[in-house]
Amino acid sequence: QVQLVESGGGLVQAGGSLRLSCAASGSILSFDVIGWYRQAPGKERELVARIFSGGRTVYAESVKGRFTISRDNAKNTVYLQMNSLKPDDTAVYYCRAQSLFSPYWGQGTQVTVSS
């Protein structure tokens, strides 16, 4: 079983920064794409950012210029650097890794941005 463990969430003031980590139990090179998603109460889960095996990245329009997704293959970890945080960024953030057959999800980490 592939395991993904998110960490780095917490409470931060508007304008502040957090860095989320997604640690995989195996090599992240095994996945075609790894992404960050978020879900606020009463809303659907939405894509935040993705990084593909070739290094290409994709961001939701709402976070462009503020968030950066990156990876460290040696540590089997994907990061989400979040700057200039807004209250609307408050959500549970989930890591998702896509293999050839199925996706794997982490349990999520809470990010709360106060106004």
Helices and strands as residue ranges (DSSP letters): E 4-7, E 10-13, E 18-24, G 28-30, E 33-39, E 46-52, E 57-59, G 61-63, E 67-72, G 73-75, E 77-82, G 87-89, E 91-98, E 103-105, E 109-114
